[in-house]
């Protein structure tokens, strides 16, 4: 059994793939297996994978039709034999000692989960992202109070949600035994938030976790990515579904009452993202259609219930005004204000 299985889903990332794979095969920890899942790439990604596969016996290459990152990661899990699982995205890269450092931290402390800080990389430079978790070794309720619950959304007194960037599975080690025992998978039905939910479902079963303060993982942000473009019906297609999944998870695990305020903040955040999306310049709809789309979002029961039971004074003047307009059905004014 390998110490760590690294799962890398790949789709049309030929431009960055060599950088990623070089950073993995050159890890100081050699007792690893590298599982590449080519998710139906139409560029040279598969060719690059085959070249690495032929030169490194630790590499397993799976080629499949395009079905999305969740399905690719789940297939990777089915092939993994390592004691721990690590996920790396194909356009990212890691420091050469990341896996060794995390493994050497997790084993003597007998923990099931380990995470490190990361660096957000783009053409404009590097931003160091710190989780700012005060306790480095977490047991029992501390995992829930310092990690699981704070992942959902910020508290009232926080200026920004520092853990938002840690919702994904990368820059972490997951004990495979926990994943298999509780049949933890990435939700194929979710377009966004599937990695967020995976973390929550894993952490609820963890007895001990540890945080490494060093910055080992490089997360590459592409300015041309989907998040900067208009997304058709993003509330119903993306955000509404993740809210439903998270609420169900929290209710099933008897922690919804502890987290309701955070969930409401997340709903409001997704609400703003959805209505702002309707006013993007690349939205092909006519103005009346955009206003109607905002109306439909505001009339969703999830939004209505949240606004009826939420302290709008938590928000600054402009955002508070938009929420009041939504609450009282003044959709055309929302379109003007946003």
N, C-alpha and C positions, 0 to 999 in steps of 0.2 A: 504494500500500500504506500502510495506517495504521501509526503507530508502535506502538500497543497495541490489542489486542482485549480488551474486558472481557466475560466470560461470567457471566451472572447466572441461575441456575436459580430458578424461582419456583413455590411451591405454597402456596396459602392463607396469604399473608402480607400481606393488605390493611392490617393494623394498622401495619406497619412499612415498607411498600414505598415510600411517598413519601419518607421520610427517606433510605432507601438510594439511590433514583434521583436525588434532588436532590444528594446528595453526589457522584454520578458525573457527571451532566451539567454540574456546576459546577466540574469539575476545571480547574486552571490549564493543564494540557496539553490542548489542544483537538484535536489530531490523533489522535483515538481513534474506535473503533467500539464500540457498546454492543449486545451480543447478549442479548436477553431470551428465555428459554425458559420459557413457561408450561406447567407439567407437569400440565395437566388440573385447574387450580384450580376449586373450586366456590364460592368467595366472589367478591369484587369485584376480585381481583388482575388478571384479564385486562382488565377495563374500565380500570383504572388504567394498565396497560401500553399500551393503545391510545391513551389520552390523551397519554402521553409520546411515543409513536411518531409521532403526528400533528404534534407540535410540534418534533421534533428529527430531522433527516435522518440523523444518525449512528446512530440506533437501528434495529436489525433485530429484529423480533418474530416468534417461532416459537411457535405454539400446537399442543400435542400431547396425546395421552391420557396419563394418569398411569402412569408406568413407573419412577419413582424418580430420585434426584438424579444417579446415575452416568450413566444413559442421557441425561438432560438435558444434562449437561456434555459428553458425547461428541458430541451433536448440535451443541452450541455450537462445539466444536472443528472440526467439519466445515464450519461457516459462516465461521470466523475467517479473516481475511486480514492481520492485523497482524503486524508483525515480532516482537512479544512478546505473550504471553497473560497476562491477569490474571483471577483468579476472585474474585468477591465474592458472599457469600450475601445473600439478599433481606431478612433481618432485621438485617443489619449495616450499618455505614456507614464511610466513610473520610474522612480529612482532605483538604481541597481541593487540597493540593499533593502528595499521595502519589505519584501516577503520574509527575508531572514530576520529582520528586526521585529516585525510583527509576530512571527512564529516564536522567536526566542522570548518574547514578552508574554505570549499567551500560554505557553506550555508550563513554565514554572509557577505561574499564578493560577493554573488549572481553570482557565476561563473558556467559555464557549463562543465568545464574540470579542473582536478587537477592531478598533477603528483608529485612523490617523487623520490629521488635517490635510488639506489639499491646496493646490495653487491653481487659480483660474487663469488660464492662458488665452490670450487673443493677440491679434496683430498689433494692438496698442500697448502690450506689456503684460506684466504678471501681477495678480492680486492674491495675497496670501489670506486664505479663508480659515479662521480659527473657530473651532466648536465652542471654546470658552466654557467647557464643562469643568466645574470646580472640583468634583471628585473624580479621580483617575481610575480607581477600582470600585466597581459598583456591584452591590449584592442585593438580592431580594427586591424590596420596595424601592431601593435607590435606583434600580434600573428603570422602573416605571416612572419615578418622580423626576429623575435627572436626565433621562434619555428618551424613553418611549413617549410620554405625554408631551414634553417640550418639542418633539419632532413635529407634532400636529400643527401647532401654530404658536405665536408669541403670547406672552402674558400682557396685561394692561400696561405695565410700567416699562416694557421694553420698547426701545425706539425702532428696532428692526428684529426680524426673526432670524437670529444668527444660525439656527440649526436647519433652516430651509434647504441649504445647499448640501446637507448631509442625509437627505431623504433617500438618495439613490443607493445602490448596492456596492458601488466602487470605493476603493480605499478601505476595505474592510475584510476581515476573515470571519467566516461562518462555519461552525462545526457541522460537518455533513451528517453526523448521527442525529442531530436535532432536526435538521431538514427532513430526513427520511422518516424519523419516528413520528413526526406530526404532519407528514405529507404536505410540506410547505411548497407552494408553486407561485409562479408569476401568473397573474390573471390575464388570460388571453383576450378576454372581452374588453379590457381597459386599454385605451389608446394612450392615456397619460396616467401617472400615479400608480402604475402597477409595481414599480420598484419601491415606492413609498410604502405601499401596503405589504409587500414582501418583508420589509424591515420590521414593520409593526408586528406581523404574525410571527416572525422569528423571535423578536425580543420578548414577547409575552411568555415564551417558554424557556427563557434563559435564566439560570441561577446566578451567574457571575459574568461580568463583562469588564473590559479594560480599555482605557483610552490612551493612545500614544500622541503626544503633543507635537511630534515632528511633522514636517510637510513632505510627504513621500509621493503623493499622487498629483499628476498634472492633468487637469481637466480643460480640454480645448473647447472654446466657445466660438462657433462660426457665426459671423455677423449676418450671413445669408440663410440662417436656419429658419425652420418653420415658425419659431416663436416670434419672429419679427414680421411675419406676413399675415394677411387675412386668413382666418380659418373658418370655413363654412359651418354655421350652426354649432359653434364651439361649446356653448353651454350644454346643449343636449348631447352632443357627441363626446365631449371630453369631461368637463368639470362636474356636471350633475351626477354622472356615474361614479366618479371617484368619491364624491360626498356620500352617496348611498352605500358604497362598499365600506367606507371608513366608519360610518354610523353603525352599520350592522356589526362590524368587527368589535367596536367599543361596547355595544349593547350585549353581545354574546359573551364578552369577557368581563361584564359588570363594572366597567369603568366609564360609562358614558356620562354619568352624573358628575364625575370629576373633571370631565373634559369638555362639557357642553359649551362653555364660554369660548374655548379655543376653536371648537368646530364651527361655532357661529362666526368667529373672525375669519376662518378659512372660507366659509360660504361667502362672506362679504368680499373678501379678496378675489375670489373667482367671479363674483358678480361684476365687480369693476373691470376685471380682465375681459369678461364677455361683452359688456356694453361698449367698452373702448374698442374692442375688436370690430364692432359693427361700424365704427366711424373711420376705420383705416382707409387710406387713399386708394388702396388696391382692391377694396370691396366693390364689386361690379354692380351692386344693387342701386336702385333709385332711392332718393331720400325718403319717400313714403314707405318703401320696403324696409329701409334701415330702422325707421321709427317703429314700424310694426314688429320687427325682430326684437327691439328693445322692450316693447310692450309684452311680448310673449315671455321674455326672460323674467320681467318684473312680476308677471302673473303666475309664475311657477309656485306651487305650494311651498317648496323648500325656501324660496326667497320670502314669501309672504310671512310664513311662520317665524323666520329669523328676524325680520324687521319688526314684527309685532312684539318680540320678546328680547329686544336688543337695545343696549344703551348707546344711542346715536351720538351722545356727547363725547364718546371716545375718539371721534374723528374731527379733524380740522374743518373749518367753515365750508370750504367748497365740497368736500366729500360728504359732509353732513347734509348739505343742501341737496345733493344728488340722491342720497338715501331717503330724505323726506319726500322728494318729488316722486321717487319710486313707490314709496308707501302710499301716497295719495293719488297715484295713477296719472301723473302729469308727464307723460312719456315724451311728448314733443319738446318740453322744456329740458328734459334730460339730454336729449340730442343736441340742444344748443349749448348746454353748460359743459358737457364732456369735451 
